[in-house]
Amino acid sequence: MYVKTLYGIELDVLKGTYEPDVIAVIRDHVRPGMTAIDVGANVGATAVALADQVGSTGKVFAFEPGPTTFARLLRNVDLNPSLSGIIHPINEGCAEKPGELVYHELANARGNAILGDLDPRFGAHASHRVAVTTIDEFVESNRIRKIDFVKIDVEWMVY
């Protein structure tokens, strides 16, 4: 994994302390051949764990709307060529309805963001308009017959 230690999440990935409970649930419940959705994929740590579990016959659809985190997600998929046919990065967020929202990367918690209206208590490092879709619309438009596992990590999601 390519990480930037400026970002707390990525520092945890480097230290091997990123979301141990989530990784344990993935190991306990995700099996080869399954189809998984990772909403809020960030730089791909969970998507990689999901891909390891679903194996070459499975799929992981990794949604990440943030421009800088999505770029690092793509880089991490590229660093793991055996996972490139398994992890499918999607540069969109998921919401109640399709459209656009504003992605505000937090100044005091880099790598985390608010998708929607920015609470004045939080300062934005950068803001970008991003596309959002619904999981139902994505599944239907991509003719996905079955979803076996969904991980959603979208604290700060405001709609």
DSSP file (Angstrom, degrees, kcal/mol; ACC not computed):
  #  RESIDUE AA STRUCTURE BP1 BP2  ACC     N-H-->O    O-->H-N    N-H-->O    O-->H-N    TCO  KAPPA ALPHA  PHI   PSI    X-CA   Y-CA   Z-CA
    1    1 A M              0   0    0      0, 0.0     2,-0.6     0, 0.0    43,-0.1   0.000 360.0 360.0 360.0 134.3    0.0    0.0    0.0
    2    2 A Y        +     0   0    0     70,-0.2     2,-0.3    41,-0.2    74,-0.1  -0.819 360.0 177.3 -86.9 125.3    1.2    3.5   -0.9
    3    3 A V        -     0   0    0     -2,-0.6     2,-0.5     8,-0.0     8,-0.0  -0.942  30.7-144.9-131.9 153.2    0.4    5.7    2.1
    4    4 A K    >   -     0   0    0     -2,-0.3     3,-1.8     3,-0.1     6,-0.2  -0.982  13.5-150.6-113.5 119.1    1.0    9.4    3.1
    5    5 A T  T 3  S+     0   0    0     -2,-0.5     6,-0.1     1,-0.3    -1,-0.1   0.550  88.3  79.4 -72.2  -5.5    1.7    9.6    6.8
    6    6 A L  T 3  S+     0   0    0      4,-0.1     2,-0.5     5,-0.0    -1,-0.3   0.785  86.1  71.9 -63.6 -27.8    0.2   13.1    6.8
    7    7 A Y  S <> S-     0   0    0     -3,-1.8     4,-2.2     1,-0.1     5,-0.2  -0.804  77.6-146.0 -98.4 125.7   -3.2   11.3    6.9
    8    8 A G  H  > S+     0   0    0    102,-0.6     4,-2.1    -2,-0.5     5,-0.2   0.874  98.8  52.9 -57.3 -42.2   -4.2    9.5   10.1
    9    9 A I  H  > S+     0   0    0    101,-0.4     4,-1.8     1,-0.2    -1,-0.2   0.930 111.6  45.8 -60.1 -45.8   -6.0    6.7    8.3
   10   10 A E  H  > S+     0   0    0     -6,-0.2     4,-2.3     1,-0.2    -1,-0.2   0.831 108.5  55.6 -70.9 -31.5   -3.0    6.0    6.1
   11   11 A L  H  X S+     0   0    0     -4,-2.2     4,-2.2    -7,-0.2    -1,-0.2   0.907 107.4  50.5 -63.6 -41.3   -0.6    6.1    9.1
   12   12 A D  H  X>S+     0   0    0     -4,-2.1     5,-2.5     2,-0.2     4,-0.9   0.877 108.4  52.8 -63.0 -37.7   -2.8    3.4   10.7
   13   13 A V  H ><5S+     0   0    0     -4,-1.8     3,-0.8     4,-0.2    -2,-0.2   0.941 109.7  48.6 -60.9 -46.9   -2.6    1.4    7.5
   14   14 A L  H 3<5S+     0   0    0     -4,-2.3    -2,-0.2     1,-0.2    -1,-0.2   0.897 113.3  46.6 -60.0 -41.9    1.2    1.6    7.7
   15   15 A K  H 3<5S-     0   0    0     -4,-2.2    -1,-0.2    -5,-0.1    -2,-0.2   0.590 111.9-120.0 -77.8 -10.5    1.3    0.6   11.4
   16   16 A G  T <<5S+     0   0    0     -4,-0.9    -3,-0.2    -3,-0.8    -2,-0.1   0.725  86.7 108.7  77.8  20.8   -1.1   -2.3   10.7
   17   17 A T      < +     0   0    0     -5,-2.5     2,-0.6    -6,-0.2    -4,-0.2   0.222  37.1 129.8-112.9  13.0   -3.7   -0.8   13.2
   18   18 A Y  S    S-     0   0    0     -6,-0.9     5,-0.2     1,-0.2    -9,-0.0  -0.598  87.6 -34.7 -77.3 116.8   -6.3    0.3   10.7
   19   19 A E     >  +     0   0    0     -2,-0.6     4,-2.3     1,-0.1     3,-0.2   0.840  67.6 177.4  46.2  56.7   -9.8   -1.0   11.6
   20   20 A P  H  > S+     0   0    0      0, 0.0     4,-2.0     0, 0.0    -1,-0.1   0.839  78.7  53.4 -60.7 -32.6   -8.9   -4.3   13.1
   21   21 A D  H  > S+     0   0    0      2,-0.2     4,-2.0     1,-0.2     5,-0.1   0.893 109.3  48.1 -69.0 -38.6  -12.5   -5.1   14.0
   22   22 A V  H  > S+     0   0    0     -3,-0.2     4,-2.4     2,-0.2    -1,-0.2   0.925 111.4  50.0 -65.8 -44.5  -13.7   -4.4   10.4
   23   23 A I  H  X S+     0   0    0     -4,-2.3     4,-2.4     1,-0.2    -2,-0.2   0.886 109.4  52.5 -61.9 -38.6  -10.9   -6.7    9.0
   24   24 A A  H  X S+     0   0    0     -4,-2.0     4,-2.0    -5,-0.2    -1,-0.2   0.906 108.9  49.2 -63.6 -42.0  -11.9   -9.4   11.5
   25   25 A V  H  X S+     0   0    0     -4,-2.0     4,-2.0     2,-0.2     5,-0.3   0.917 110.8  50.8 -63.3 -42.7  -15.6   -9.2   10.3
   26   26 A I  H  X S+     0   0    0     -4,-2.4     4,-2.5     1,-0.2    -2,-0.2   0.935 110.9  48.2 -59.9 -46.6  -14.4   -9.4    6.7
   27   27 A R  H  < S+     0   0    0     -4,-2.4    -1,-0.2     1,-0.2    -2,-0.2   0.849 115.5  45.6 -63.3 -33.6  -12.3  -12.5    7.4
   28   28 A D  H  < S+     0   0    0     -4,-2.0    -1,-0.2    -5,-0.2    -2,-0.2   0.783 126.9  23.5 -79.4 -27.6  -15.2  -14.1    9.3
   29   29 A H  H  < S+     0   0    0     -4,-2.0     2,-0.5    -5,-0.1    -2,-0.2   0.618  98.8  84.0-120.1 -15.6  -17.9  -13.4    6.7
   30   30 A V     <  -     0   0    0     -4,-2.5     3,-0.0    -5,-0.3     6,-0.0  -0.809  54.6-177.1-100.7 131.9  -16.5  -12.9    3.2
   31   31 A R    >   -     0   0    0     -2,-0.5     3,-1.8     1,-0.1    22,-0.1  -0.789  36.3 -73.5-124.2 162.6  -15.8  -15.9    1.1
   32   32 A P  T 3  S+     0   0    0      0, 0.0    23,-0.2     0, 0.0    22,-0.2  -0.245 115.4  23.7 -55.2 140.6  -14.3  -16.7   -2.3
   33   33 A G  T 3  S+     0   0    0     21,-3.0    21,-0.1     1,-0.3    22,-0.1   0.304  91.3 131.7  87.4  -8.7  -16.6  -15.8   -5.2
   34   34 A M    <   -     0   0    0     -3,-1.8    25,-1.8    19,-0.1     2,-0.5  -0.276  53.9-131.1 -73.2 162.0  -18.6  -13.2   -3.3
   35   35 A T  E     -a   59   0A   0     23,-0.2   113,-2.7    -3,-0.1   114,-1.4  -0.975  29.8-175.6-113.2 126.7  -19.4   -9.7   -4.6
   36   36 A A  E     -ab  60 149A   0     23,-2.8    25,-2.6    -2,-0.5     2,-0.4  -0.886  18.2-148.9-124.4 152.7  -18.8   -6.9   -2.1
   37   37 A I  E     -ab  61 150A   0    112,-2.3   114,-2.9    -2,-0.3     2,-0.6  -0.984   5.5-163.5-120.2 132.1  -19.3   -3.2   -2.1
   38   38 A D  E     -ab  62 151A   0     23,-3.0    25,-2.6    -2,-0.4     2,-0.6  -0.915   7.7-168.2-116.1 101.0  -17.0   -0.8   -0.2
   39   39 A V  E    S+ab  63 152A   0    112,-3.2   114,-2.5    -2,-0.6    25,-0.1  -0.813  78.8  21.4 -93.7 121.0  -18.6    2.5    0.3
   40   40 A G  S    S+     0   0    0     23,-1.7    -1,-0.3    -2,-0.6    24,-0.2   0.893  75.6 172.8  85.8  52.4  -16.1    5.1    1.5
   41   41 A A    >   -     0   0    0     22,-2.9     3,-2.3    -3,-0.5     5,-0.4   0.690   9.2-178.1 -70.6 -20.1  -13.1    3.1    0.2
   42   42 A N  T 3  S-     0   0    0     21,-0.3    -1,-0.2     1,-0.3    31,-0.2  -0.345  71.4 -16.9  53.8-128.3  -10.6    5.9    1.0
   43   43 A V  T 3  S-     0   0    0     29,-0.1    -1,-0.3    30,-0.1    33,-0.2   0.449 104.4 -97.2 -91.0   0.2   -7.2    4.6   -0.2
   44   44 A G  S <> S+     0   0    0     -3,-2.3     4,-2.7    32,-0.1     5,-0.2   0.540  79.3 132.4 107.1   7.4   -8.2    1.0   -0.4
   45   45 A A  H  > S+     0   0    0     -4,-0.3     4,-1.7     1,-0.2     5,-0.1   0.928  86.2  37.9 -58.9 -45.2   -7.2   -0.7    2.8
   46   46 A T  H  > S+     0   0    0     -5,-0.4     4,-2.8     2,-0.2    -1,-0.2   0.884 113.9  56.0 -73.4 -37.6  -10.6   -2.4    3.2
   47   47 A A  H  > S+     0   0    0     -6,-0.3     4,-2.7     1,-0.2    -2,-0.2   0.894 107.9  49.2 -60.1 -39.7  -11.0   -3.0   -0.5
   48   48 A V  H  X S+     0   0    0     -4,-2.7     4,-2.4     2,-0.2    -1,-0.2   0.914 111.0  49.4 -65.6 -42.5   -7.7   -4.9   -0.5
   49   49 A A  H  X S+     0   0    0     -4,-1.7     4,-1.4    -5,-0.2    -2,-0.2   0.908 112.9  47.6 -62.7 -41.2   -8.8   -7.0    2.5
   50   50 A L  H  X S+     0   0    0     -4,-2.8     4,-2.8     2,-0.2     5,-0.3   0.924 110.8  51.3 -63.8 -44.2  -12.1   -7.7    0.7
   51   51 A A  H  X S+     0   0    0     -4,-2.7     4,-1.9     1,-0.2    -2,-0.2   0.883 105.8  55.2 -62.4 -39.0  -10.3   -8.6   -2.5
   52   52 A D  H  < S+     0   0    0     -4,-2.4    -1,-0.2     1,-0.2    -2,-0.2   0.886 113.8  42.3 -59.4 -37.3   -8.1  -11.0   -0.6
   53   53 A Q  H  < S+     0   0    0     -4,-1.4    -2,-0.2    -3,-0.2    -1,-0.2   0.903 114.5  46.5 -78.6 -42.5  -11.2  -12.8    0.7
   54   54 A V  H >< S-     0   0    0     -4,-2.8   -21,-3.0   -22,-0.2     3,-0.5   0.758  95.7-165.7 -75.1 -22.0  -13.3  -12.9   -2.4
   55   55 A G  G ><  -     0   0    0     -4,-1.9     3,-1.7    -5,-0.3    -1,-0.1  -0.041  45.2 -39.8  68.3-171.7  -10.4  -14.1   -4.5
   56   56 A S  G 3  S+     0   0    0      1,-0.3    -1,-0.2    -4,-0.1    -2,-0.1   0.656 137.3  54.0 -67.7 -16.8  -10.1  -14.2   -8.3
   57   57 A T  G <  S+     0   0    0     -3,-0.5    -1,-0.3     2,-0.0    -2,-0.2   0.436 102.5  72.0 -96.1   0.0  -13.7  -15.3   -8.7
   58   58 A G    <   -     0   0    0     -3,-1.7     2,-0.3    -4,-0.2   -23,-0.2  -0.478  67.5-138.8-107.6 179.6  -15.1  -12.4   -6.7
   59   59 A K  E     -a   35   0A   0    -25,-1.8   -23,-2.8    -2,-0.2     2,-0.4  -0.992   5.9-162.8-140.5 146.7  -15.6   -8.7   -7.2
   60   60 A V  E     -ac  36  87A   0     26,-2.9    28,-3.5    -2,-0.3     2,-0.7  -0.978   7.5-159.0-129.8 118.0  -15.2   -5.6   -5.0
   61   61 A F  E     -ac  37  88A   0    -25,-2.6   -23,-3.0    -2,-0.4     2,-0.7  -0.878  14.1-162.8 -97.4 113.1  -16.8   -2.4   -6.1
   62   62 A A  E     -ac  38  89A   0     26,-1.8    28,-3.2    -2,-0.7     2,-0.5  -0.857   1.6-162.2-107.8 106.3  -14.9    0.4   -4.2
   63   63 A F  E     +ac  39  90A   0    -25,-2.6   -22,-2.9    -2,-0.7   -23,-1.7  -0.756  20.6 157.9 -89.9 124.4  -16.7    3.8   -4.1
   64   64 A E        -     0   0    0     26,-2.6    29,-0.2    -2,-0.5    -2,-0.0  -0.867  16.9-178.0-146.9 111.6  -14.5    6.8   -3.2
   65   65 A P        +     0   0    0      0, 0.0    28,-0.2     0, 0.0    66,-0.1   0.740  53.2 102.4 -82.5 -22.3  -15.7   10.3   -4.2
   66   66 A G     >  -     0   0    0      1,-0.1     4,-2.9    26,-0.1     5,-0.3  -0.439  65.5-144.3 -69.0 126.5  -12.6   12.3   -2.9
   67   67 A P  H  > S+     0   0    0      0, 0.0     4,-1.7     0, 0.0    -1,-0.1   0.904  96.6  39.7 -58.5 -45.8  -10.3   13.3   -5.7
   68   68 A T  H  > S+     0   0    0      2,-0.2     4,-1.6     1,-0.2     5,-0.1   0.903 118.9  45.7 -75.2 -39.2   -7.0   12.9   -3.8
   69   69 A T  H  > S+     0   0    0      2,-0.2     4,-2.3     1,-0.2    -1,-0.2   0.877 111.2  53.8 -70.7 -34.8   -8.0    9.7   -1.9
   70   70 A F  H  X S+     0   0    0     -4,-2.9     4,-2.7     2,-0.2    -2,-0.2   0.908 105.5  53.9 -63.6 -40.4   -9.4    8.2   -5.1
   71   71 A A  H  X S+     0   0    0     -4,-1.7     4,-2.0    -5,-0.3    -1,-0.2   0.903 111.0  45.7 -59.6 -40.7   -6.0    8.8   -6.9
   72   72 A R  H  X S+     0   0    0     -4,-1.6     4,-2.4     2,-0.2   -70,-0.2   0.842 109.1  55.9 -73.2 -32.2   -4.3    6.9   -4.0
   73   73 A L  H  X S+     0   0    0     -4,-2.3     4,-2.2   -31,-0.2    -2,-0.2   0.946 108.8  47.5 -59.7 -47.8   -6.9    4.2   -4.2
   74   74 A L  H  X S+     0   0    0     -4,-2.7     4,-2.5     1,-0.2    -2,-0.2   0.911 111.2  51.2 -59.5 -42.3   -6.1    3.8   -7.9
   75   75 A R  H  X S+     0   0    0     -4,-2.0     4,-1.9     1,-0.2    -1,-0.2   0.900 109.4  50.3 -62.7 -40.4   -2.4    3.7   -7.1
   76   76 A N  H  < S+     0   0    0     -4,-2.4     4,-0.5     2,-0.2    -1,-0.2   0.852 110.0  49.5 -69.6 -33.8   -2.9    1.0   -4.5
   77   77 A V  H >< S+     0   0    0     -4,-2.2     3,-1.2     1,-0.2     6,-0.3   0.921 110.6  51.3 -66.4 -42.7   -4.8   -1.1   -6.9
   78   78 A D  H 3< S+     0   0    0     -4,-2.5    -2,-0.2     1,-0.3    -1,-0.2   0.842 104.2  57.5 -62.0 -33.4   -2.0   -0.6   -9.5
   79   79 A L  T 3< S+     0   0    0     -4,-1.9    -1,-0.3     1,-0.3    -2,-0.2   0.646 108.3  49.5 -70.6 -13.8    0.5   -1.7   -6.8
   80   80 A N    X>  +     0   0    0     -3,-1.2     3,-2.7    -4,-0.5     4,-0.5  -0.643  67.7 173.3-123.8  71.5   -1.4   -5.0   -6.5
   81   81 A P  G >4 S+     0   0    0      0, 0.0     3,-1.0     0, 0.0     4,-0.4   0.775  75.9  63.6 -56.9 -28.3   -1.8   -6.2  -10.1
   82   82 A S  G 34 S+     0   0    0      1,-0.2     3,-0.2     2,-0.1    -4,-0.1   0.715 106.1  46.2 -68.0 -17.1   -3.3   -9.5   -9.0
   83   83 A L  G X> S+     0   0    0     -3,-2.7     4,-3.0    -6,-0.3     3,-1.5   0.498  84.8  93.4 -99.4  -5.8   -6.2   -7.5   -7.5
   84   84 A S  T << S+     0   0    0     -3,-1.0    -1,-0.1    -4,-0.5    -2,-0.1   0.804  88.3  46.0 -63.8 -29.8   -6.8   -5.3  -10.5
   85   85 A G  T 34 S+     0   0    0     -4,-0.4    -1,-0.3    -3,-0.2    -2,-0.1   0.542 117.8  45.1 -85.6  -6.4   -9.5   -7.6  -11.9
   86   86 A I  T <4 S+     0   0    0     -3,-1.5   -26,-2.9     1,-0.2     2,-0.5   0.838 103.9  61.5-101.3 -47.7  -11.1   -8.0   -8.6
   87   87 A I  E  <  -c   60   0A   0     -4,-3.0   -26,-0.2   -28,-0.2    -1,-0.2  -0.725  62.7-169.2 -86.9 126.3  -11.2   -4.4   -7.2
   88   88 A H  E     -c   61   0A   0    -28,-3.5   -26,-1.8    -2,-0.5     2,-0.2  -0.882  13.1-150.4-116.2  96.3  -13.3   -2.0   -9.4
   89   89 A P  E     -c   62   0A   0      0, 0.0     2,-0.5     0, 0.0   -26,-0.2  -0.456  10.3-166.3 -70.3 135.8  -12.7    1.6   -8.2
   90   90 A I  E     -c   63   0A   0    -28,-3.2   -26,-2.6    -2,-0.2     2,-1.9  -0.984  16.8-146.3-126.2 119.9  -15.6    4.0   -8.7
   91   91 A N        +     0   0    0     -2,-0.5    40,-0.4   -28,-0.2     2,-0.3  -0.399  68.9  90.5 -86.3  61.8  -15.0    7.7   -8.3
   92   92 A E        -     0   0    0     -2,-1.9    40,-0.2    38,-0.1     2,-0.2  -0.968  67.6-128.4-145.7 157.9  -18.4    8.5   -6.9
   93   93 A G  E     -d  132   0B   0     38,-2.5    40,-2.4    -2,-0.3     2,-0.4  -0.576  24.5-121.4 -96.7 171.3  -20.0    8.7   -3.5
   94   94 A C  E     +d  133   0B   0     38,-0.2     2,-0.3    -2,-0.2    40,-0.2  -0.945  40.9 154.2-114.8 138.5  -23.2    6.9   -2.5
   95   95 A A        -     0   0    0     38,-2.6    40,-0.3    -2,-0.4    64,-0.0  -0.829  58.3 -83.6-148.6-176.8  -26.2    8.8   -1.3
   96   96 A E  S    S+     0   0    0     -2,-0.3    38,-0.1     1,-0.2    -1,-0.0   0.801 113.3  11.5 -67.0 -31.1  -30.0    8.7   -1.0
   97   97 A K  S    S-     0   0    0     36,-0.1    -1,-0.2    37,-0.0     2,-0.0  -0.986  88.7 -98.4-145.9 152.9  -30.4    9.9   -4.6
   98   98 A P  S    S+     0   0    0      0, 0.0     2,-0.3     0, 0.0    35,-0.3  -0.319  73.1  79.6 -70.5 155.4  -28.1   10.4   -7.5
   99   99 A G  E    S-E  132   0B   0     33,-2.4    33,-2.6     2,-0.0     2,-0.4  -0.985  78.2 -46.7 154.2-138.8  -26.6   13.8   -8.3
  100  100 A E  E     +E  131   0B   0     -2,-0.3     2,-0.3    31,-0.3    31,-0.2  -0.981  41.1 176.9-133.7 145.7  -23.8   15.9   -7.0
  101  101 A L  E     -E  130   0B   0     29,-2.3    29,-3.1    -2,-0.4     2,-0.5  -0.874  35.5-103.4-133.9 170.3  -22.6   16.9   -3.6
  102  102 A V  E     -E  129   0B   0     -2,-0.3    14,-2.8    27,-0.2     2,-0.6  -0.879  26.0-150.0-101.5 128.7  -19.7   18.9   -2.3
  103  103 A Y  E     -EF 128 115B   0     25,-3.8    25,-2.2    -2,-0.5     2,-0.7  -0.871  12.8-169.2 -97.6 115.9  -16.8   16.9   -0.9
  104  104 A H  E     -EF 127 114B   0     10,-3.1    10,-2.2    -2,-0.6     2,-0.4  -0.914  12.1-148.9-111.0 108.1  -15.0   19.0    1.8
  105  105 A E  E     -EF 126 113B   0     21,-2.6    20,-3.6    -2,-0.7    21,-1.0  -0.634  30.2-115.8 -73.1 130.4  -11.7   17.5    3.0
  106  106 A L  E >   -E  124   0B   0      6,-2.4     3,-0.5     3,-0.4    18,-0.3  -0.463  12.9-148.3 -75.1 134.2  -11.3   18.5    6.6
  107  107 A A  T 3  S+     0   0    0     16,-3.4     3,-0.4     1,-0.2    -1,-0.1   0.852  99.1  41.2 -67.6 -35.3   -8.4   20.8    7.5
  108  108 A N  T 3  S+     0   0    0     15,-0.5    -1,-0.2     1,-0.2    16,-0.1   0.397 123.2  37.4 -97.5   3.4   -7.9   19.3   10.9
  109  109 A A  S X  S-     0   0    0     -3,-0.5     3,-2.3     3,-0.2    -3,-0.4  -0.409  83.1-160.3-148.6  64.1   -8.4   15.7   10.0
  110  110 A R  T 3  S+     0   0    0     -3,-0.4  -102,-0.6     1,-0.3  -101,-0.4  -0.140  77.6  32.6 -54.9 140.7   -6.8   15.2    6.6
  111  111 A G  T 3  S+     0   0    0      1,-0.4     2,-0.3  -104,-0.1    -1,-0.3   0.151 105.1  90.6  93.2 -17.1   -8.0   12.2    4.6
  112  112 A N    <   +     0   0    0     -3,-2.3    -6,-2.4    -6,-0.3    -1,-0.4  -0.774  57.0 178.9-105.0 156.3  -11.5   12.6    6.2
  113  113 A A  E     -F  105   0B   0     42,-0.3     2,-0.5    -2,-0.3    -8,-0.2  -0.957  31.1-124.0-150.9 165.2  -14.2   14.6    4.6
  114  114 A I  E     -F  104   0B   0    -10,-2.2   -10,-3.1    -2,-0.3     2,-0.8  -0.977  20.7-155.4-111.5 129.4  -17.8   15.9    4.8
  115  115 A L  E     +Fg 103 157B   0     41,-0.9    43,-1.7    -2,-0.5     2,-0.4  -0.888  69.7  10.2-107.1 101.6  -19.9   15.0    1.8
  116  116 A G  S    S+     0   0    0    -14,-2.8     2,-0.3    -2,-0.8    43,-0.2  -0.986 117.1  12.3 133.2-145.6  -22.6   17.6    1.7
  117  117 A D  S    S-     0   0    0     -2,-0.4     2,-0.5    41,-0.2    -2,-0.1  -0.517  74.5-125.5 -73.1 130.6  -23.1   20.8    3.7
  118  118 A L        -     0   0    0     -2,-0.3    -1,-0.1    -4,-0.1     6,-0.0  -0.646  16.5-132.0 -79.8 122.2  -20.0   21.9    5.7
  119  119 A D    >   -     0   0    0     -2,-0.5     3,-2.3     1,-0.1    -1,-0.0  -0.589  17.3-130.3 -69.0 129.6  -20.6   22.4    9.4
  120  120 A P  T 3  S+     0   0    0      0, 0.0    -1,-0.1     0, 0.0    -2,-0.0   0.693 103.3  70.6 -60.5 -16.7  -19.0   25.7   10.2
  121  121 A R  T 3  S+     0   0    0      2,-0.0     2,-0.4     1,-0.0    -2,-0.0   0.713  94.5  64.7 -70.7 -17.7  -17.2   24.1   13.2
  122  122 A F  S <  S-     0   0    0     -3,-2.3     2,-0.4   -15,-0.0   -16,-0.0  -0.886  77.3-142.6-109.2 134.7  -15.0   22.2   10.7
  123  123 A G        -     0   0    0     -2,-0.4   -16,-3.4   -19,-0.0   -15,-0.5  -0.753  17.3-131.5 -92.2 142.8  -12.6   24.0    8.4
  124  124 A A  E     - E   0 106B   0     -2,-0.4   -18,-0.3   -18,-0.3     3,-0.1  -0.802  14.3-166.7 -96.3 131.7  -12.2   22.6    4.8
  125  125 A H  E    S-     0   0B   0    -20,-3.6     2,-0.3    -2,-0.5   -19,-0.2   0.876  82.1  -9.5 -75.2 -41.7   -8.7   22.0    3.4
  126  126 A A  E     - E   0 105B   0    -21,-1.0   -21,-2.6     2,-0.0     2,-0.4  -0.982  64.4-152.6-155.3 150.0  -10.2   21.7   -0.1
  127  127 A S  E     + E   0 104B   0     -2,-0.3     2,-0.3   -23,-0.2   -23,-0.2  -0.986  15.6 173.1-131.1 140.5  -13.7   21.4   -1.5
  128  128 A H  E     - E   0 103B   0    -25,-2.2   -25,-3.8    -2,-0.4     2,-0.4  -0.997  33.8-118.8-144.2 143.5  -14.8   19.7   -4.8
  129  129 A R  E     - E   0 102B   0     -2,-0.3     2,-0.3   -27,-0.2   -27,-0.2  -0.709  41.7-175.6 -78.4 134.2  -18.1   18.9   -6.4
  130  130 A V  E     - E   0 101B   0    -29,-3.1   -29,-2.3    -2,-0.4     2,-0.2  -0.949  25.7-110.1-134.2 153.3  -18.4   15.1   -6.8
  131  131 A A  E     - E   0 100B   0    -40,-0.4   -38,-2.5    -2,-0.3     2,-0.3  -0.553  31.2-168.2 -78.6 143.9  -20.9   12.7   -8.4
  132  132 A V  E     +dE  93  99B   0    -33,-2.6   -33,-2.4   -40,-0.2     2,-0.3  -0.970   6.8 177.9-130.0 150.6  -23.0   10.5   -6.1
  133  133 A T  E     -d   94   0B   0    -40,-2.4   -38,-2.6    -2,-0.3     2,-0.3  -0.799  30.3-105.8-134.4 176.8  -25.2    7.6   -7.0
  134  134 A T     >  -     0   0    0     -2,-0.3     4,-2.4   -40,-0.2     5,-0.2  -0.802  23.0-125.6-103.4 154.3  -27.4    5.1   -5.1
  135  135 A I  H  > S+     0   0    0     -2,-0.3     4,-2.9   -40,-0.3     5,-0.2   0.926 113.0  53.6 -62.0 -42.5  -26.3    1.5   -4.5
  136  136 A D  H  > S+     0   0    0      1,-0.2     4,-2.5     2,-0.2     5,-0.2   0.924 110.1  46.2 -58.2 -45.4  -29.6    0.4   -6.1
  137  137 A E  H  > S+     0   0    0      2,-0.2     4,-2.9     1,-0.2     5,-0.2   0.916 113.4  49.2 -64.5 -42.5  -29.0    2.4   -9.3
  138  138 A F  H  X S+     0   0    0     -4,-2.4     4,-1.7     2,-0.2    -2,-0.2   0.936 112.5  47.3 -61.6 -46.9  -25.4    1.2   -9.5
  139  139 A V  H  <>S+     0   0    0     -4,-2.9     5,-2.4     1,-0.2     4,-0.2   0.927 115.9  45.0 -61.4 -46.1  -26.4   -2.4   -9.1
  140  140 A E  H ><5S+     0   0    0     -4,-2.5     3,-1.3    -5,-0.2    -2,-0.2   0.937 113.3  48.3 -65.1 -47.5  -29.2   -2.1  -11.7
  141  141 A S  H 3<5S+     0   0    0     -4,-2.9    -1,-0.2     1,-0.3    -2,-0.2   0.760 116.2  44.5 -68.7 -23.0  -27.2   -0.2  -14.3
  142  142 A N  T 3<5S-     0   0    0     -4,-1.7    -1,-0.3    -5,-0.2    -2,-0.2   0.308 108.0-125.3-101.1   8.0  -24.3   -2.7  -14.0
  143  143 A R  T < 5 +     0   0    0     -3,-1.3     2,-0.6    -4,-0.2    -3,-0.2   0.871  43.9 172.5  51.5  44.7  -26.6   -5.7  -14.0
  144  144 A I      < -     0   0    0     -5,-2.4    -1,-0.2    -6,-0.2     3,-0.1  -0.746  18.4-163.7 -84.9 123.8  -25.2   -7.1  -10.8
  145  145 A R        +     0   0    0     -2,-0.6     2,-0.3     1,-0.2    -1,-0.1   0.795  66.0  13.4 -81.8 -29.1  -27.3  -10.1   -9.8
  146  146 A K        -     0   0    0     -7,-0.0     2,-0.5     0, 0.0    -1,-0.2  -0.986  52.4-158.4-154.0 136.0  -26.3  -10.4   -6.1
  147  147 A I        +     0   0    0     -2,-0.3  -111,-0.2     1,-0.1     3,-0.1  -0.975  11.3 179.8-112.6 126.3  -24.4   -8.4   -3.5
  148  148 A D        +     0   0    0   -113,-2.7     2,-0.3    -2,-0.5  -112,-0.2   0.733  65.6  17.2 -98.0 -26.3  -23.1  -10.6   -0.6
  149  149 A F  E     -b   36   0A   0   -114,-1.4  -112,-2.3     2,-0.0     2,-0.4  -0.989  56.7-169.3-152.7 135.1  -21.4   -8.0    1.6
  150  150 A V  E     -b   37   0A   0     -2,-0.3     2,-0.5  -114,-0.2  -112,-0.2  -0.994   2.0-169.2-129.6 127.4  -21.5   -4.2    2.0
  151  151 A K  E     -b   38   0A   0   -114,-2.9  -112,-3.2    -2,-0.4     2,-0.5  -0.970   7.7-173.4-111.8 126.5  -19.1   -2.2    4.1
  152  152 A I  E     +b   39   0A   0     -2,-0.5     2,-0.4  -114,-0.2  -112,-0.2  -0.975  13.7 166.0-123.9 119.1  -20.1    1.5    4.6
  153  153 A D        +     0   0    0   -114,-2.5    -2,-0.0    -2,-0.5  -115,-0.0  -0.798  23.2 135.3-131.5  88.7  -17.7    3.8    6.3
  154  154 A V    >   +     0   0    0     -2,-0.4     3,-2.0     3,-0.1   -39,-0.2  -0.194  18.7 166.2-135.0  42.2  -19.0    7.3    5.7
  155  155 A E  T 3  S+     0   0    0      1,-0.3   -42,-0.3  -115,-0.1     3,-0.1  -0.289  73.6  35.1 -54.8 151.3  -18.8    9.3    9.0
  156  156 A W  T 3  S+     0   0    0      1,-0.3   -41,-0.9   -42,-0.1     2,-0.6   0.447  81.6 144.5  77.6   3.3  -19.2   12.9    8.3
  157  157 A M  B <   -g  115   0B   0     -3,-2.0     2,-0.5   -43,-0.2    -1,-0.3  -0.633  25.5-178.8 -73.3 119.3  -21.7   12.1    5.5
  158  158 A V              0   0    0    -43,-1.7   -41,-0.2    -2,-0.6    -3,-0.0  -0.985 360.0 360.0-123.5 124.4  -24.3   14.9    5.6
  159  159 A Y              0   0    0     -2,-0.5    -1,-0.1   -43,-0.2   -43,-0.1   0.337 360.0 360.0-131.0 360.0  -27.2   14.9    3.2
